[in-house]
Amino acid sequence: MKKLLSMTLTLALILQIFTVNSIVTADAKVPTKEEIKGVWYLQYEDEGTQEYWSPEIFEILEDGKFYRYDPLEKKSYIEEEKKQCDTYTYDETKGKLIFSFKDFQGNPNDEKQKWRFEKSAIEGIYKVYYDDEKKPTFLASKDYKLLGSQFKSYKKSVPYLKEKVDKNGFYIKNGVLKRYLGNKKTVKIPKKVKAIAAGAFERVPGYNNPKTKKIIVPGTCKTIKKEAFIFSGIKNIVLKEGVKTLGKRCFADTYWKKVYLPKSLKKIGSQILATEEGLTKTKIYVYRGSKADKYFKKNKNKPYGNYKIKYRK
C-alpha cells in the first residue's frame, strides 16, 4: 500500500513538473505583457513583389492604447489618426494582440484586428499572424536595423542609404550615383559618376531637401537609368555633351520648367517626360537634327501637357 502511494505521488510530481515546463515552453514563444509594450516595426513577410522598404510603425502603451506612426518622419499621426487607432488587449498565453478602432469622431466601431505574435529563430524577430492565418503576414521587431537585415529592399531604402551618403549628400558606388540626399539649390553631379541609378533623385519627405531646383549632369556621366528623376520635384536639368543614354521614364512625373538635352545622345527610352497631369509651360532645349530632336517629332514620344521645343545654338 505504501509502495503504491509512493508511486502515485511520484507520478503526480512528474506530471506537475511536465505541465509547468510545458507552460513555460509555450509562454517562451510569445512576448510577455511587458515585452509587447513599446515601438514596433513591421514589414510584410512575403517580399516577393515589394520593391521598397516601408515598414509599419506603431507604439503600444501601458494604458491599453496604441498609436500608428508616420514611417518616414517616425512621428505620431495627426490627432484624428490617434483617435481612430485607439485601444488594444493582449493575451500573453497565446500572443494575441487585438486592436479596437474608433472613427474620426472618436466613436467606437465594430472594426477589430487580431494579430498573433510568435518568436522566430532569430533573437528579437517575431512572426506576426494576421486574423488566425496559418502563414505569417509580417515580420516584426523593436530593432529597426535588425528587421531590415531580413529584407533585400532595406538596402535600397532611404534610411539605409542616408548612412552611406558623403558630406555633400551623394551615395556613389562603383561609379554609379545611387542616391542624392543633399540640400543644395543647384546640384552639380561629380565627374567621377558614370551613371545615375533608378530613383536616385526621387523625393522622399523628411530625407531630401525640396530646395533643390537645378541639376547639372557632366559629360562624364554616360547613362541616366530609368526613373532616375521620377517624382523629384526639380525644375531644371542640364545634360552636358557626353551623356549618351536616357532610360525609360528617366524624367517622368516631375514638372520641369527647363530641360537641356545634348547632341551626344545615342539612345532614348520611352516616356522620358511622362506625367499624370501634364507638363506646364515646359521648355525642352535640343539641337536641330539631333537624336533628341527626332525623338520628340514622333507622336508616341511627345509629352502630355503644355511644352515647347526650343533649338539650341
C-alpha positions in Angstrom: 0.0 0.0 0.0 2.8 2.4 1.0 4.7 1.5 -2.2 1.6 2.2 -4.3 1.0 5.5 -2.6 4.7 6.5 -3.2 4.4 5.6 -6.9 1.2 7.7 -7.2 2.9 10.7 -5.5 5.9 10.3 -7.7 3.8 10.1 -10.9 1.8 13.2 -9.8 5.0 15.1 -9.2 6.4 14.2 -12.6 3.1 15.2 -14.2 3.1 18.5 -12.4 6.7 19.2 -13.5 5.9 18.3 -17.1 2.8 20.6 -17.1 4.8 23.5 -15.6 7.6 23.0 -18.1 5.0 22.8 -21.0 3.5 26.2 -19.9 6.9 27.8 -19.7 7.9 26.5 -23.1 4.6 27.8 -24.6 5.0 31.2 -23.0 8.5 31.4 -24.2 7.3 31.5 -27.8 5.4 34.8 -27.4 6.1 38.2 -25.9 5.1 38.9 -22.3 2.8 41.8 -21.4 5.9 43.8 -20.7 7.7 42.8 -23.8 4.7 43.7 -26.0 4.9 47.4 -25.0 7.0 49.9 -26.9 7.6 50.9 -30.5 7.3 48.1 -33.1 8.4 47.9 -36.8 6.5 45.5 -39.1 7.3 44.6 -42.7 5.3 42.2 -44.9 6.9 38.8 -44.7 6.3 38.0 -48.3 8.6 40.4 -50.1 8.3 38.8 -53.5 6.5 41.7 -55.2 7.8 44.5 -52.9 10.4 47.0 -54.4 10.6 49.4 -51.5 11.3 49.1 -47.8 8.4 50.8 -45.9 7.7 49.1 -42.5 4.6 49.9 -40.5 5.4 51.6 -37.2 3.2 51.6 -34.1 3.6 52.1 -30.4 1.9 50.0 -27.7 1.4 51.9 -24.5 0.7 50.8 -20.9 -2.8 52.2 -20.7 -4.3 50.0 -23.4 -3.8 52.5 -26.2 -1.7 52.3 -29.3 -0.6 54.9 -31.9 0.5 54.4 -35.5 3.5 56.4 -36.7 4.5 58.0 -40.0 7.0 55.6 -41.5 9.2 58.4 -42.8 9.0 61.0 -40.0 8.7 58.4 -37.2 6.3 60.8 -35.5 2.7 60.3 -34.4 0.0 60.8 -37.0 -2.3 63.8 -36.6 -4.8 63.9 -33.7 -7.6 62.5 -35.8 -5.5 59.4 -36.5 -4.7 59.0 -32.8 -8.4 58.9 -32.1 -9.1 56.4 -34.8 -6.4 53.9 -33.7 -7.3 53.7 -30.1 -7.2 50.6 -27.9 -5.9 47.1 -27.6 -6.0 44.0 -25.4 -3.3 41.4 -25.2 -3.4 37.7 -24.2 0.1 36.7 -23.4 -0.7 33.0 -23.1 -1.4 32.9 -26.8 0.5 36.0 -28.0 -2.7 37.5 -29.3 -3.0 41.3 -29.7 -6.5 42.6 -30.5 -6.9 46.2 -31.8 -10.2 48.0 -31.5 -10.7 51.1 -33.7 -12.7 54.3 -33.4 -14.0 56.6 -36.2 -12.7 60.1 -36.8 -15.2 61.5 -34.3 -13.8 59.2 -31.6 -16.8 56.9 -31.5 -16.2 53.1 -31.3 -17.0 51.0 -34.4 -17.1 47.2 -35.0 -13.7 47.1 -36.7 -11.1 44.9 -35.0 -7.8 43.4 -36.0 -6.2 40.3 -34.5 -2.5 39.7 -34.6 -0.7 36.7 -33.1 3.0 37.1 -32.2 5.4 34.2 -32.2 9.2 34.3 -31.7 11.3 33.3 -34.7 14.6 31.5 -34.7 16.3 34.9 -34.7 16.5 36.7 -31.4 14.5 39.9 -31.5 12.5 39.0 -34.6 8.8 37.9 -34.3 6.5 36.3 -36.8 3.1 38.0 -36.8 0.0 36.1 -38.0 -3.0 38.2 -39.1 -6.5 37.1 -38.2 -5.5 33.5 -37.4 -3.8 32.9 -40.8 -1.6 29.8 -40.9 1.3 31.6 -42.6 2.9 34.8 -41.0 1.8 38.1 -42.6 4.6 40.2 -41.1 8.0 40.0 -39.5 8.2 42.4 -36.5 10.9 43.7 -34.3 11.7 46.6 -32.0 15.1 46.9 -33.6 14.7 48.8 -37.0 18.1 47.7 -38.4 17.7 44.1 -37.2 14.3 43.8 -39.0 15.8 45.5 -42.1 18.6 42.9 -42.2 16.0 40.3 -43.1 14.9 42.1 -46.3 16.8 42.8 -49.5 14.7 46.0 -50.1 16.1 47.6 -46.9 19.4 48.2 -48.7 17.5 50.3 -51.2 15.7 52.3 -48.6 16.4 55.9 -47.7 17.1 55.2 -44.0 19.8 52.8 -45.0 21.3 54.9 -47.8 21.3 58.0 -45.6 24.1 56.4 -43.6 26.0 55.9 -46.9 26.0 59.4 -48.3 29.0 61.6 -48.2 29.2 65.2 -46.7 27.7 66.6 -50.0 24.7 64.2 -49.9 25.9 61.8 -52.6 26.0 58.0 -52.4 28.2 56.7 -55.1 29.2 53.1 -55.6 31.4 51.8 -58.4 30.9 55.0 -60.4 27.1 54.8 -60.1 25.2 57.6 -58.2 22.8 55.5 -56.2 21.1 58.3 -54.2 21.3 62.1 -53.6 20.1 63.3 -50.2 21.7 66.7 -50.0 20.2 70.1 -49.6 21.8 72.4 -52.3 19.7 74.5 -54.5 21.9 73.8 -57.6 23.5 70.3 -57.7 26.5 69.5 -59.8 26.9 65.8 -60.3 30.6 64.8 -59.6 32.6 64.0 -62.7 33.5 60.5 -61.3 29.9 59.5 -61.7 29.4 57.3 -64.8 25.7 56.6 -64.4 22.7 57.7 -62.3 20.7 54.9 -60.9 16.9 54.5 -60.8 15.3 56.6 -58.1 18.5 58.4 -57.3 16.6 61.8 -57.1 13.2 60.6 -56.1 11.9 62.9 -53.4 11.1 61.4 -50.1 9.6 63.8 -47.4 11.9 64.1 -44.4 15.0 63.0 -46.2 15.9 65.1 -49.3 15.5 68.8 -49.3 12.8 70.4 -51.5 15.1 73.4 -52.1 17.0 71.5 -54.9 15.8 73.2 -58.1 18.6 72.6 -60.7 20.7 69.6 -61.7 23.8 69.8 -63.9 25.0 66.4 -65.3 28.6 66.3 -66.7 29.5 64.6 -69.9 31.5 62.0 -68.0 28.1 60.6 -66.9 27.2 58.4 -69.8 23.9 56.9 -68.6 20.8 58.1 -66.8 18.8 55.0 -65.9 15.1 54.5 -65.9 13.1 56.7 -63.5 16.3 58.3 -62.1 14.5 61.6 -61.5 10.9 60.3 -61.0 8.9 62.5 -58.6 12.0 64.6 -58.0 10.3 68.0 -57.7 13.3 69.5 -59.5 12.6 72.3 -62.0 15.6 72.5 -64.3 18.1 70.0 -65.6 21.2 70.5 -67.9 22.8 67.5 -69.6 26.3 68.3 -70.9 27.8 66.9 -74.1 28.9 63.3 -73.5 25.7 61.9 -72.0 24.7 59.0 -74.3 21.7 57.1 -72.8 18.4 58.1 -71.2 16.4 55.2 -69.7 12.7 54.8 -69.8 10.7 57.4 -67.9 14.0 58.8 -66.5 12.5 62.3 -66.0 8.9 61.2 -65.5 6.3 62.6 -63.0 8.5 65.7 -62.5 7.0 69.0 -63.7 10.1 70.6 -65.3 10.5 74.2 -66.4 13.6 73.7 -68.5 15.3 70.6 -69.9 18.5 70.8 -71.8 19.5 67.8 -74.0 22.9 67.4 -75.7 23.8 66.3 -79.3 25.7 63.3 -77.9 22.6 61.3 -77.0 22.5 57.9 -78.8 19.7 56.1 -77.1 16.5 57.5 -75.5 13.9 55.3 -73.8 10.1 55.7 -74.0 8.1 58.3 -72.0 11.0 60.2 -70.6 8.9 63.2 -69.7 5.6 61.4 -69.0 3.4 62.9 -66.3 -0.1 62.2 -64.9 -1.4 65.8 -65.0 0.7 67.1 -68.0 3.6 69.5 -68.3 3.0 73.2 -67.7 5.0 75.7 -69.8 8.0 73.4 -70.0 10.8 74.3 -72.4 12.8 71.4 -73.9 16.1 72.5 -75.5 17.5 70.3 -78.2 19.9 70.6 -81.2 18.2 70.6 -84.6 18.6 67.2 -86.3 19.9 65.6 -83.1 18.6 62.3 -81.7 16.5 64.3 -79.2 15.0 66.4 -81.9 13.9 63.4 -83.9 12.7 61.7 -80.7 10.1 64.4 -79.9 8.9 64.6 -83.5 7.4 61.1 -83.2 3.8 61.2 -81.8 4.4 58.4 -79.4 7.2 60.3 -77.7 5.5 63.6 -77.4 4.9 64.5 -73.7 1.4 65.2 -72.4 0.7 68.8 -71.5 1.9 72.3 -72.4 5.5 72.4 -73.6 7.7 73.9 -76.3 10.7 72.6 -78.2 13.5 75.1 -78.4 16.5 74.8 -80.6 19.9 75.3 -79.1 22.7 77.1 -81.0 
